[in-house]
Amino acid sequence: MTRRKIFLRDMKRRLFWLLSFRKRQWELHDYPIDEIDQGPNIVADSRYRVDLLGWAGLCGLGPTREAAMTDLREKFELRRKEQNPQLRPGLNLPIKFASTEKVDRNGALLDDLIQHVLELPWAFISDESSLWDFGSDETVEKLYLKIASRYGVDVRDVPKANLADILEKIHRELRTRSGNIIH
């Protein structure tokens, strides 16, 4: 994105913020949006993107501008129900990360899993993270096998392949077996 485009998007966001003081309740049309034609080389059903400016990650996608706008409208309504009080147009919606309370209980085990199972130098893993975040059916099956090989624990029965629950199951089984847990 060019500096000019960034500047114009920011000015549009500020203008909508000023205009928002005329009302107390806002609808989607009261918020600054930017329509983007991502070009023909993008997946067909995502050619058009409509961004709600200032709300990182909230965008609509579709094969047409209208479809992208409909997608944004649906996502906006879901987000608006979660957001209390409603965020004034033109402001930046803060990014809210999922909790890491559960995975932090098994921090050393998590670090080991990231390095030796996922084979990554680092990864942000939250309580809502899943093995599915790291690949397809084939990849997840390989990760199940790596976990079984490294820790001797079959975790295929963990709902949604949730990593916090997988770590807890590994921790519990290793403790039950020998008291030998990665610290």
N, C-alpha and C positions, 0 to 999 in steps of 0.2 A: 504494500500500500504506500502510495506516495505521501510526502509531507503535506502536500496540498489537500489530499483526501483526508488525512488524519485531522488537519486543521479544520476543514469544513464539517467533518463529523462532530468534532468537539464544539464548534460554534452552534451547530444545530441542537446538540444536547443542552447547551447553556440557554438557548432561546426557548426551548420547551420547558426548561426549569422556570424561567421568568413567567412564561404564559400559564404555568400551573397554578399560580397564585390567584387566578381568576375563579377557581373552583375548589371544592373540598373533596369531591369524589372524581376519580379519573377512570376512563375507559382506554382501551388499547390505542385508539386514534389520538389520545392526548399525549402519547409517548413518542419520542423520536425514533424513527426506524430508518434503515438504509437497505434498499433493494440491490442485490448483486447478481448479475448474470455470470455464473462461474464458467461458462463456455461449454462447447459441445464435447470436450474431452473428459468431462466429469460424468459420473454415473448418471444415467438418463433420469432417474427419479429424484435427483438432487441438483439438477442444473441451476435452479434459482435458489438463492438464499436471502432471507429477510432477517436482518439483525435488529434487535431492540438495543439501541445504543445505551451504554452504561451498565448493561446487564450481561456480564461475561458469560458466554456459553448459551444464552437464550436466543435461539434463532429458529426460523422455520425453513424447511427444505421442501422442494417439490419440482416436478417437471415443468410447471408453469409458475408465473408470478402469483396467480390466484391461489394455486395449491400451496405454495410456500407461505402465503399470508394466512391461509386457513390453518396450516400446521402451527405457525407462530401463535395464532389466536388461541388454539387449544392449549399449547404449552403455557401461554401467558395466564390463562384462566386457572390452570393447575397451580402455577407459582403464586398467583395472587391469593389463592385460598390458604396457602402455607404462610404467606407473608403478613404479619400483623404487627403494627399497623401497615397500611398500604404505603409503598414507597413512592415518594413524589417523583413525577416525571423529570428526567434530566439528571437525577442523582445516580451515582454508581451503586449498584447492588453489591454488597460485600459477598465475596466468595465464602461459602460455608463448607468446610471439610467435614467428612464423616468422622465420628469418634475413633480413637485408636486405643481406648481403654482396655479392651479384651486382648488385642494382639500385643500390647505392651506388657501384659502379665507374663508373656513368654518371649521376651525380647531377644535373648541369646538364641533360642530355638528359631525364631523368626529370621534373624540374621543368617543363621546356618542354612535355612530353607531358601532364602533369597540367593545366597551364593552357590549352593550345591545342587539345588533342585531346579530353581528358575534359571540358574546360571547367569545372574545379573550382578553388576557391581553394587547396585543399590536399587531400591524400589520403594515408593510410598504405598504402604499397605494399611488399609483402614479395617475397622470391624465389619465393613460391608463388602470388602474385596473378596473376589472369587478366583479360583483357578481359571474360570472362563474369561477373566480379564486378560489372560496371557495366551489365549489361542483358541483354536477350533477343536472339534471332537477328537481329531487325531492327536493334536498337541496335548490336550488335557489327559487323554489316555496314557500318553508317554509320561506326563507328570505324576499320575497315579502310580505308575510302575517305578519311577524314580523314588517317590516317597516310600513305597513298600520296600524297595531295595536298601535305601539309606537308613530308615528308622524301623523297618520290620513291622509296619502298621499299614493295614488296608484301610484307606479312607474313602473308598468309593461310595459308602453309605451316608456320608456327610451331606445333608441337604444343600443343594445349590453350590456344592463344592466351596462353601464359605471358608476362607482361610483362617479366620479366628477360631472357628469350630474345629477345623483340621488341626491347628496347632494345639488346641486344648485336648483333642483326642490323642495325638502323639504324646503330649506331655503326660497325660493320665496313664497311657499304656506303658510308657517307659518307666514311670515311677512304680507302677504295679509290678513290673517284671523284676527290676533290680535296684530301684532307687537311683539308677544311673541316668541323670538328666544333664543335658548340655547346659552349662552355666555361662 
